[in-house]
Amino acid sequence: MKSAAVVNFAPEKNAVEIREVPRPVIGEEDVLLEVANVGVCGSDLHQWTADHSWPVNYPVVLGHEFGGYIVEKGSRVKGWKEGDRVVSETAASIDPDNPMSRRGLYNLDPTRKGFGYGVDGAMTRFVRVPARCLHRVPDHLDFEVACLTEPCCVAFSAVAENTHIRPGDRVVVLGPGTIGILCAAIARLCGGEVAIVGLEKDSHRLDIARQYGCDVIIGDATEWSRQRDGLGADCIIDAAGVSATLKIALQLVRPNGHITKVGWGPQPLGFSLDPLVQKNVTLQGSFSHNWPIWERVIALLASGQLDAKPIIGGVWPVTEWHEAFDKMHKGEVVKSVLKPV
Ligand SMILES: [Zn+2]
């Protein structure tokens, strides 16, 4: 039995098409998941437009933001049964003996391979998942929302783990994509006064961000950053998909402030980092997430403290991936969600 899958087949631009793929064979520590929904990530778009900076194992089924039902399990899988509603972490392959894995930071194991670039992802009907990646989804949490646990975990990791926001901190988020908006939402939960910054063309996405209780700025955030005492914002979360926004972050941050960079782009920087030194600023990268973050984010989604629904711009069958990708690429929607056919 074969199913339609969104396959990225070569390193060139636009090398994505629908192919019929066989049902995966699972190992003894895996489950087979029947995908309910899968989110389109900025990184799926980057692979489609071939401006990504990570190695891809072509051809590969795209998609790493997903949830579904267990339909089959390997002989050594314990604690799960067929029919369980689950979401899956993204670290499809790790070295359990890597020192980072041994301390629970397997997301930072350099040999880690993720769904959608290292191994086949979830933009299809069935996906093979190691049981250690699974998390239970409460019955009342729809899969259209639950499939977005992954980007919520990226935001939680950047804001609640890698940035130390205290109530009342002024926080500027650069970039109104999925990660930027979710970072703004988490920064609000942490007690920050939050502004999210975008360009004129981002006005639709900024309107959605407004629903999360943050201020919205088109263009220059200098005045907002300096509003309290003239010195700048306490924290900058850089969630834009280019490197150059770091220059803006360095301008907006206050002395002894903090910048967390979670958005990435392969272009080199073309400016001096002297303001980083002169202002005694901490610059922190943020990548991926691990087990305790997933459990916490599912709890936030289940309780309604974090609502991912407003960012969903539509649900398309995988065979209509092109429209779903294109709308997100053009910024007409914040997040596209797919379902298998
Ligand atoms: Zn993602």
Residues whose N, C-alpha, C, O or C-beta is under 5 A from the ligand:
A	BS01	ZN	C41
